[in-house]
């Protein structure tokens, strides 16, 4: 699909499908996938069944991102706070990650999707670390959509790790304190390889970032959807992008950059 960039950094579809006519597509979409457990409980199902159904929504989000021409899709899959959940649920979530990589990695690679993983690798088992490394290594040369999995990730943890590393460099004389600025901090974050998100979507109706991309989302457009993650389909994705397209982005200035 052909596209061109507008002055807000988003892309305008040049040869759109009917229901994407005139959409200004964000370069980077980040999603807080919330509501699997509540979706399941509302149907008399186990929470784990909600997580299982949520994997289908992940596949839908990837396909819709590719269709629209989104360059980066970041999915908040397991937070550093999720360790407080019941052990059986944590084991199930790790099992889903294993299953996703084993079943979907070859297809993602064939579709030119690059996989990157952000977050701390501490506390992860050796087999999980190996699977994450495998996903990144196999797809590292792909140049289509970059699928970023935020796993064992927390915004405060990321900033703490980054500040500690910078502090160690200053203490060792490798870096003058005067060199610390926003650009340097951004270059040390887990997300240094990609632009900040233009659009952050959260499902379930909750209206907060929950420790997700705290530094990077400073000027992102936030869209909160009332549906639970297993119900997030192409139509819901387009609804969020339409909302993004309707907003005027100022980035702290006066003159608005409005999507057409």
C-alpha positions as CSV (number, residue, x, y, z in Angstrom):
1,X,0.0,0.0,0.0
2,X,1.4,3.4,-1.0
3,X,1.7,6.2,1.5
4,X,3.3,9.5,2.2
5,X,4.1,11.3,5.4
6,X,2.4,14.4,6.7
7,X,3.8,17.2,8.9
8,X,2.9,15.3,12.1
9,X,5.0,12.3,11.3
10,X,2.0,10.2,10.5
11,X,1.3,8.6,7.1
12,X,-1.6,9.4,4.8
13,X,-2.9,6.4,2.9
14,X,-2.5,7.1,-0.8
15,X,-4.4,4.1,-2.1
16,X,-6.8,3.3,0.8
17,X,-9.5,0.7,1.1
18,X,-13.0,2.2,1.4
19,X,-13.1,2.2,5.2
20,X,-9.7,3.7,5.5
21,X,-10.3,6.7,3.2
22,X,-8.5,9.8,4.4
23,X,-7.0,8.2,7.6
24,X,-3.8,9.7,8.9
25,X,-2.0,6.5,10.0
26,X,0.4,6.8,13.0
27,X,3.9,5.6,12.4
28,X,4.0,4.0,15.9
29,X,1.0,2.5,17.7
30,X,1.4,1.2,21.2
31,X,-1.3,-0.9,22.9
32,X,-2.1,-1.7,26.5
33,X,-3.9,-5.0,26.1
34,X,-6.3,-5.0,29.0
35,X,-9.3,-6.9,30.0
36,X,-8.7,-10.6,29.2
37,X,-9.7,-11.8,32.7
38,X,-12.8,-9.6,32.9
39,X,-13.8,-10.7,29.4
40,X,-13.6,-14.3,30.5
41,X,-15.3,-13.9,33.9
42,X,-18.2,-12.1,32.3
43,X,-18.8,-15.2,30.2
44,X,-18.3,-17.7,33.0
45,X,-14.9,-18.8,31.7
46,X,-11.5,-19.0,33.4
47,X,-9.1,-16.1,33.3
48,X,-6.7,-18.3,31.3
49,X,-9.3,-18.7,28.6
50,X,-9.4,-14.9,28.4
51,X,-5.7,-14.8,27.8
52,X,-6.0,-17.5,25.2
53,X,-8.7,-15.6,23.3
54,X,-6.5,-12.5,23.6
55,X,-3.9,-14.1,21.4
56,X,-6.3,-14.0,18.5
57,X,-6.7,-10.2,19.1
58,X,-2.9,-10.0,18.9
59,X,-2.9,-11.6,15.5
60,X,-5.6,-9.3,14.4
61,X,-3.7,-6.2,15.6
62,X,-0.6,-7.3,13.7
63,X,-2.5,-7.9,10.5
64,X,-4.3,-4.6,10.7
65,X,-1.1,-2.8,11.4
66,X,0.4,-4.3,8.3
67,X,-2.6,-3.4,6.2
68,X,-2.6,0.2,7.4
69,X,1.2,0.6,6.9
70,X,2.0,1.2,10.6
71,X,5.8,0.9,11.0
72,X,6.0,0.0,14.7
73,X,3.4,-1.8,16.9
74,X,4.3,-2.2,20.6
75,X,2.2,-4.5,22.7
76,X,2.3,-4.5,26.5
77,X,2.1,-8.2,27.1
78,X,3.6,-8.7,30.6
79,X,4.4,-5.9,33.1
80,X,7.0,-5.9,35.8
81,X,4.0,-5.7,38.2
82,X,2.3,-8.8,36.8
83,X,4.6,-11.0,39.0
84,X,2.1,-10.3,41.8
85,X,-0.6,-12.4,40.0
86,X,-1.3,-16.0,41.0
87,X,1.6,-18.3,40.1
88,X,-0.6,-20.5,37.9
89,X,-1.7,-17.5,35.8
90,X,1.9,-16.4,35.4
91,X,2.8,-19.9,34.2
92,X,0.0,-19.8,31.7
93,X,1.1,-16.4,30.4
94,X,4.6,-17.7,29.9
95,X,3.2,-20.7,28.2
96,X,1.2,-18.5,25.8
97,X,4.4,-16.6,25.0
98,X,6.2,-19.9,24.2
99,X,3.2,-21.1,22.1
100,X,3.0,-17.7,20.2
101,X,6.7,-17.9,19.3
102,X,6.6,-21.5,18.3
103,X,3.4,-21.2,16.2
104,X,3.6,-17.6,14.8
105,X,7.3,-16.8,14.4
106,X,7.7,-18.5,11.1
107,X,4.6,-16.7,9.7
108,X,5.8,-13.4,11.0
109,X,9.2,-13.9,9.4
110,X,7.6,-14.8,6.1
111,X,5.5,-11.6,6.2
112,X,8.7,-9.5,6.7
113,X,7.8,-8.6,10.3
114,X,10.8,-7.8,12.6
115,X,10.3,-8.8,16.3
116,X,12.0,-6.8,19.1
117,X,11.5,-7.4,22.8
118,X,11.8,-4.6,25.5
119,X,11.9,-5.0,29.2
120,X,14.2,-6.6,31.8
121,X,15.4,-10.1,31.1
122,X,15.9,-10.7,34.9
123,X,13.7,-13.3,36.5
124,X,13.0,-14.9,33.1
125,X,13.9,-18.6,32.7
126,X,16.6,-19.6,30.3
127,X,14.2,-21.2,27.9
128,X,12.1,-17.9,27.7
129,X,15.3,-15.9,27.2
130,X,16.3,-18.3,24.4
131,X,12.9,-18.0,22.7
132,X,13.1,-14.2,22.8
133,X,16.6,-14.2,21.4
134,X,15.5,-16.6,18.7
135,X,12.6,-14.4,17.7
136,X,14.8,-11.3,17.4
137,X,17.7,-13.1,15.6
138,X,15.5,-14.8,13.0
139,X,13.7,-11.6,12.1
140,X,16.4,-9.0,12.5
141,X,16.8,-8.4,8.8
142,X,13.1,-7.9,8.1
143,X,12.1,-4.4,7.0
144,X,8.3,-4.5,7.3
145,X,6.3,-3.9,10.4
146,X,8.4,-4.0,13.6
147,X,6.5,-5.9,16.3
148,X,7.7,-4.8,19.7
149,X,6.8,-7.1,22.7
150,X,7.0,-5.3,26.0
151,X,7.6,-8.3,28.3
152,X,8.6,-8.0,31.9
153,X,8.5,-4.3,31.2
154,X,7.7,-1.3,33.4
155,X,8.3,2.3,32.6
156,X,9.7,3.2,36.0
157,X,12.0,0.1,35.9
158,X,13.2,1.1,32.5
159,X,14.0,4.6,33.7
160,X,15.7,3.3,36.8
161,X,17.9,1.0,34.8
162,X,18.8,3.8,32.4
163,X,19.6,6.3,35.1
164,X,21.7,3.7,36.9
165,X,23.7,3.0,33.8
166,X,24.2,6.7,33.1
167,X,25.2,7.3,36.7
168,X,27.8,4.5,36.5
169,X,29.3,6.1,33.3
170,X,29.5,9.5,35.0
171,X,31.1,8.0,38.2
172,X,33.7,6.1,36.0
173,X,34.6,9.3,34.1
174,X,33.3,7.9,30.8
175,X,30.6,10.6,30.6
176,X,30.5,14.2,31.8
177,X,27.3,15.1,33.8
178,X,26.9,18.1,31.4
179,X,26.3,15.6,28.6
180,X,23.0,14.3,30.1
181,X,20.1,15.6,28.1
182,X,16.8,14.3,26.7
183,X,18.5,12.9,23.6
184,X,21.0,11.0,25.6
185,X,18.4,9.5,27.9
186,X,16.2,8.5,25.0
187,X,19.2,6.8,23.4
188,X,19.8,4.7,26.5
189,X,16.2,3.5,26.9
190,X,15.0,0.0,25.8
191,X,13.1,1.8,22.9
192,X,16.2,3.6,21.4
193,X,15.7,1.8,18.1
194,X,12.3,3.3,17.3
195,X,10.4,6.6,17.4
196,X,8.2,7.5,20.3
197,X,4.6,6.3,20.0
198,X,2.1,8.6,18.1
199,X,-0.9,6.7,19.4
200,X,-1.4,4.8,22.6
201,X,-4.5,2.6,22.8
202,X,-5.9,1.0,26.0
203,X,-8.7,-1.4,26.0
204,X,-11.1,-2.3,28.9
205,X,-12.2,1.3,29.6
206,X,-9.5,2.0,32.1
207,X,-8.0,5.5,31.6
208,X,-4.4,5.3,32.7
209,X,-1.0,4.3,31.3
210,X,-0.2,1.8,34.1
211,X,3.6,2.3,33.9
212,X,3.8,1.9,30.2
213,X,6.2,3.9,28.1
214,X,6.1,6.8,30.6
215,X,9.0,8.8,29.0
216,X,8.1,7.9,25.4
217,X,4.4,8.7,25.6
218,X,4.9,12.3,26.6
219,X,3.2,13.6,23.4
220,X,1.3,10.5,22.3
221,X,-2.4,10.7,21.6
222,X,-4.2,8.5,24.0
223,X,-7.4,6.6,23.0
224,X,-9.3,4.5,25.6
225,X,-11.7,2.0,24.3
226,X,-14.5,0.5,26.5
227,X,-14.2,-3.0,25.0
228,X,-12.0,-5.8,26.5
229,X,-8.9,-7.0,24.7
230,X,-10.3,-10.2,23.2
231,X,-12.9,-8.1,21.4
232,X,-10.3,-5.8,19.9
233,X,-10.7,-6.4,16.2
234,X,-10.0,-4.5,12.9
235,X,-13.1,-2.3,13.4
236,X,-11.9,-1.2,16.9
237,X,-8.4,-0.6,15.6
238,X,-9.8,1.6,12.8
239,X,-12.0,3.5,15.4
240,X,-8.9,4.4,17.4
241,X,-7.0,5.5,14.3
242,X,-9.9,7.6,13.2
243,X,-9.9,9.3,16.6
244,X,-6.2,9.9,16.2
245,X,-6.7,11.3,12.7
246,X,-9.3,13.8,14.1
247,X,-6.9,15.4,16.6
248,X,-4.6,18.4,16.3
249,X,-1.2,17.7,17.6
250,X,0.8,20.7,19.0
251,X,3.8,19.0,20.7
252,X,3.9,21.8,23.3
253,X,3.7,24.6,20.7
254,X,0.9,26.8,19.5
255,X,0.4,26.0,15.9
256,X,-1.6,22.7,15.5
257,X,-0.5,19.9,13.2
258,X,-3.8,18.5,12.1
259,X,-4.3,15.3,10.2
260,X,-6.3,15.8,7.0
